[in-house]
Amino acid sequence: MNSIIPLPYLTDGSLIIRLATSDDIPAILAFFTANREALGPVEPRRPDNFYTVSFWEMRIALNLSHYEQARNACLFVFEPNDQTVIGDINFTNISGYPHHGCTLGYALAQTQWGHGRMQRALQLAIPWIFATFNLHRVAANHLPDNERSARLLQKMGFQREGMARDYLLIDGFWRDHILTALTHSDWQARDHTAPLVHKQRGKH
Ligand SMILES: CC(C)(COP(=O)(O)OP(=O)(O)OC[C@H]1O[C@@H](n2cnc3c(N)ncnc32)[C@H](O)[C@@H]1OP(=O)(O)O)[C@@H](O)C(=O)NCCC(=O)NCCS
């Protein structure tokens, strides 16, 4: 277990991004309950106990453990009061050499859609994930008809790479997804990976 990765507390004054603690459970439940219908069509189906305190006690402990192991960074987006949850940002499947990548997923409370708030959140979170885990690639995939998400990723510089058939079980159905990714053009090897990387691209 790597317990030396600093816990994130990212803010631009208009929102705060961090891991949740058990004190945040009422706010997390309020967020998911209020947005159950709005998020249902774009997310995997939730387990029956998802909307319970006991589920989130377990999930918050797991999120911290996975963060310390550099596996996932499952973060919440808070209002500047640091108490009201308005969204989540999940960096999952973090992997090291030779991929150095992860997958990004996100959701915002429906009341907040269309105000550029997820863009502001990602402007904080993406540079942080690249730097903290020394990543080269962040992938993000969306349903073909999720134009708002497509536009958001485009604005963040993600490039469309293709389409995967029956890619994820969304709302109980296998759904095609558009695959996009952002890569770090100035990525530098660190520590033990340094001797394994040629300085010039394509050199064998
Ligand atoms: C996707 C989501 C995070 C976007 O966050 P947001 O803060 O609303 O994003 P923005 O306000 O920056 O809007 C994104 C862009 O979509 C555009 N947009 C808004 N409504 C739209 C619509 N109905 N159709 C197409 N584009 C739309 C906006 O105009 C904006 O583009 P612009 O800045 O060029 O004008 C948010 O809508 C959400 O949580 N949706 C439900 C969950 C979800 O879809 N998650 C992603 C799964 S891949």
The ligand as an SDF file (V2000), in Angstrom:
LIG
                    3D

 48 50  0  0  0  0  0  0  0  0999 V2000
  -22.0610   15.9420  -18.9660 C   0  0  0  0  0  0  0  0  0  0  0  0
  -22.0670   17.0000  -17.8700 C   0  0  0  0  0  0  0  0  0  0  0  0
  -21.0790   16.6300  -16.8020 C   0  0  0  0  0  0  0  0  0  0  0  0
  -21.6540   18.3400  -18.5280 C   0  0  0  0  0  0  0  0  0  0  0  0
  -21.4370   19.2900  -17.5260 O   0  0  0  0  0  0  0  0  0  0  0  0
  -21.9190   20.7960  -17.6880 P   0  0  0  0  0  0  0  0  0  0  0  0
  -21.2980   21.5920  -16.6100 O   0  0  0  0  0  0  0  0  0  0  0  0
  -23.3860   20.8050  -17.8690 O   0  0  0  0  0  0  0  0  0  0  0  0
  -21.2020   21.1880  -19.0420 O   0  0  0  0  0  0  0  0  0  0  0  0
  -21.1880   22.5880  -19.7230 P   0  0  0  0  0  0  0  0  0  0  0  0
  -22.0750   23.5670  -19.0400 O   0  0  0  0  0  0  0  0  0  0  0  0
  -19.7630   22.9780  -19.8930 O   0  0  0  0  0  0  0  0  0  0  0  0
  -21.8560   22.2570  -21.1230 O   0  0  0  0  0  0  0  0  0  0  0  0
  -21.1410   21.4970  -22.0440 C   0  0  0  0  0  0  0  0  0  0  0  0
  -21.4590   21.9540  -23.4400 C   0  0  0  0  0  0  0  0  0  0  0  0
  -22.6680   21.3060  -23.8840 O   0  0  0  0  0  0  0  0  0  0  0  0
  -23.4990   22.2760  -24.4720 C   0  0  0  0  0  0  0  0  0  0  0  0
  -24.8720   21.8370  -24.2880 N   0  0  0  0  0  0  0  0  0  0  0  0
  -25.7130   22.1740  -23.3270 C   0  0  0  0  0  0  0  0  0  0  0  0
  -26.8780   21.5470  -23.5000 N   0  0  0  0  0  0  0  0  0  0  0  0
  -26.7550   20.8070  -24.6020 C   0  0  0  0  0  0  0  0  0  0  0  0
  -27.6200   19.9300  -25.3000 C   0  0  0  0  0  0  0  0  0  0  0  0
  -28.8590   19.6720  -24.8900 N   0  0  0  0  0  0  0  0  0  0  0  0
  -27.1730   19.3400  -26.4300 N   0  0  0  0  0  0  0  0  0  0  0  0
  -25.9180   19.5980  -26.8590 C   0  0  0  0  0  0  0  0  0  0  0  0
  -25.0620   20.3910  -26.2270 N   0  0  0  0  0  0  0  0  0  0  0  0
  -25.4770   20.9910  -25.1080 C   0  0  0  0  0  0  0  0  0  0  0  0
  -23.1970   23.5340  -23.7430 C   0  0  0  0  0  0  0  0  0  0  0  0
  -23.6230   24.6510  -24.5200 O   0  0  0  0  0  0  0  0  0  0  0  0
  -21.7010   23.4510  -23.5930 C   0  0  0  0  0  0  0  0  0  0  0  0
  -21.0200   23.8130  -24.7660 O   0  0  0  0  0  0  0  0  0  0  0  0
  -20.5120   25.3350  -25.0270 P   0  0  0  0  0  0  0  0  0  0  0  0
  -19.6900   25.7410  -23.8370 O   0  0  0  0  0  0  0  0  0  0  0  0
  -19.7350   25.2400  -26.2720 O   0  0  0  0  0  0  0  0  0  0  0  0
  -21.7520   26.1630  -25.1300 O   0  0  0  0  0  0  0  0  0  0  0  0
  -23.4480   17.1570  -17.2220 C   0  0  0  0  0  0  0  0  0  0  0  0
  -24.3490   17.6120  -18.1660 O   0  0  0  0  0  0  0  0  0  0  0  0
  -23.9470   15.8600  -16.5900 C   0  0  0  0  0  0  0  0  0  0  0  0
  -23.6330   15.5760  -15.4570 O   0  0  0  0  0  0  0  0  0  0  0  0
  -24.7290   15.0800  -17.3270 N   0  0  0  0  0  0  0  0  0  0  0  0
  -25.2900   13.8170  -16.8030 C   0  0  0  0  0  0  0  0  0  0  0  0
  -24.2110   12.7880  -16.5190 C   0  0  0  0  0  0  0  0  0  0  0  0
  -23.3860   12.4830  -17.7270 C   0  0  0  0  0  0  0  0  0  0  0  0
  -23.8400   12.5460  -18.8510 O   0  0  0  0  0  0  0  0  0  0  0  0
  -22.1300   12.1440  -17.4700 N   0  0  0  0  0  0  0  0  0  0  0  0
  -21.1900   11.8300  -18.5070 C   0  0  0  0  0  0  0  0  0  0  0  0
  -21.2850   10.4140  -18.9060 C   0  0  0  0  0  0  0  0  0  0  0  0
  -20.1620   10.1080  -20.2710 S   0  0  0  0  0  0  0  0  0  0  0  0
  1  2  1  0
  2  3  1  0
  2  4  1  0
  2 36  1  0
  4  5  1  0
  5  6  1  0
  6  7  2  0
  6  8  1  0
  6  9  1  0
  9 10  1  0
 10 11  2  0
 10 12  1  0
 10 13  1  0
 13 14  1  0
 14 15  1  0
 15 16  1  0
 15 30  1  0
 16 17  1  0
 17 18  1  0
 17 28  1  0
 18 19  1  0
 18 27  1  0
 19 20  2  0
 20 21  1  0
 21 22  1  0
 21 27  2  0
 22 23  1  0
 22 24  2  0
 24 25  1  0
 25 26  2  0
 26 27  1  0
 28 29  1  0
 28 30  1  0
 30 31  1  0
 31 32  1  0
 32 33  2  0
 32 34  1  0
 32 35  1  0
 36 37  1  0
 36 38  1  0
 38 39  2  0
 38 40  1  0
 40 41  1  0
 41 42  1  0
 42 43  1  0
 43 44  2  0
 43 45  1  0
 45 46  1  0
 46 47  1  0
 47 48  1  0
M  END
$$$$
